[in-house]
Amino acid sequence: MIRNLNRILVAVAAVLVALAAAVAMTVPPASAESTTSPGSTTATTTTPPSSTVTPADTTPSTTTSTPDPSTTTSTTTTPPTSTVTPPEAGTGSVTVQAIDLKTHIPVSGVRVELRSGGVVKTVATLATVDMPAGVVSAHITAIPDGYNRAWVDPSSADLAVGASASFIVSLSREGQVGAVSITKRDKITGALLPGARYRVTAAHSDQSVVLVTGPSGTGSVQLAPGGYRIQEIGAPAGYVLDPTVRFVEVSPSQTRYLELYDSPIEQPVVIRNPSQREPLTSIPTGRTH
């Protein structure tokens, strides 16, 4: 009986030992950090991690500040801007130059007004500008000191889209001018006629002067060298206006002389006497046999 009781106690003790071992295995190992018992006033000592901490004063800061949205620069890449400006649609280029008539050296200080399609641009010489395609006209608005004559050649040009046109301003000084002299006569009698009025226009510009024949039937005007159109705009009283347009070339220090005629409105009656005519047989033929 007693022997059986001892066996039971031994078995119970073995079970208790097994349970204690199982409980011990399920409890996590004690933390390196000391736990303060409730009610204790002992300060808790924390052991720092085993990793080495780099001092803050020797490590450059990697913190990136957030930019202000109002000053944020776009990161979009802008392609480089070309230095060549393409011509506008429906335009062409116009170049204006100026030269001294005697030396043929380029001259600055000349200003020319260009007009085309309602667009007006005033440019200096030795310059190139874009103008609308069409008829481009040029008019001189200023010349440098020391010059007394200037004209542009041509006065207008037909400019195509994408094409180019050139205007050349010629300048002359004192002593480089020429002249035109007109003597007006009756076409039938050869009598000198005063009061005839002629317009003399530069061949490639709208610059013109009016020449009037005086009492001696002669009139003259000084002109810069170049080509000119001459047309009668007022006939002497009793004469028919001559619509013929004539062209002359004026050279420096030279005068071009023209002798022009008008027909009278009332043609004179010429009385012919047949008895005074020579018979055909008496007119030499030039034949030798």
Secondary structure, 3 states (H helix, E strand, C coil): CHHHHHHHHHHHHHHHHHHHHHHHHHCCCCCCCCCCCCCCCCCCCCCCCCCCCCCHHHCCCCCCCCCCHHHCCCCCCCCCCCCCCCCCCCEEEEEEEEEECCCCCECCCCEEEEEECCEEEEEECCEEEEEECEEEEEEEEECCCCCCEEEEECCEEEECCCCEEEEEEEEECCCCCEEEEEEEEECCCCCECCCCEEEEEECCCCCEEEEECCCCCEEEEEECCEEEEEEEEECCCCECCCCCEEEEEECCCCEEEEEEEECECCCCCCCCCHHHCCCHHHCCCCCCC
